[in-house]
Amino acid sequence: MQQPIQLYYWPTPNGWKISIALEEMGLPYDLNLINISKGDQFAPDFLKIAPNNRMPAITDPNGPDGIPISLFESGAILMYLAQKTGQFYGKDERTKLLVDQWLMWQMGGVGPMAGQAHHFLKYAPKMDPPQDIPYAKDRYRAEVARLYGVLDRQLAGNEYVAGDDYSIADMAIWPWASLWEGQQQSLEDKPHLTRWLDLVGKRPAVVAGHALALELRTGSQSKTAQDLLFKR
């Protein structure tokens, strides 16, 4: 009997990528909560798995050649799980390359830029002392808008991000793009992105993965949590 994958997780966009993938692929997993507001990501046992002190991470007891493996970085985990199961990674080498391309686009663009937008628009102004920086707010709001424009144009000719089939690229991008309101974006001029957000968001596995420990997600942070998240 296959042993469950150990998922190290907190309900954030990067965490949702992996909870959604595990649900989509039908892989058994155990949930290990890493409360990033309390500093769980700095615990020595977790650092052995994720030396960059970030979640998500996984440990798969049924790794390559039957040997356990631990992985951090959400993009690497998605690629591993897709290769492990033979799912959501394209039907041929050409499609796989397109999936890789859009997965890397998310990792290098949407995730970092939307994350900075969230920080400067939502969290920094509420810090103690407040850090309300108009240049940073405008900079990241505009860059997220540009990236969502790229995505909307890609989706104009494709059902999903990398083509006709749903893939790990969609799983990577949807958690961040679904938070467009908090990034102070508009979808009025992005009908294809709007369609895709609704299409992916209705998938049962996406609903289940997104709901995992969602009640623990909060928009308010103590001074201690701010120091742990933003100053270490």
Secondary structure by P-SEA (a helix, b strand, c coil): cccbbbbbccccaaaaaaaaaaaaabbbbbbbbbcccccccccaaaaaacccccccbbbbccccccbbbbbccaaaaaaaaaaaccccccccaaaaaaaaaaaaaaaacaaaaaaaaaaaaccccccccccccaaaaaaaaaaaaaaaaaaaaaaccccccccccccaaaaacaaaaaacccccccccccaaaaaaaaaaaacaaaaaaaacccccccccccaaaaaacccc
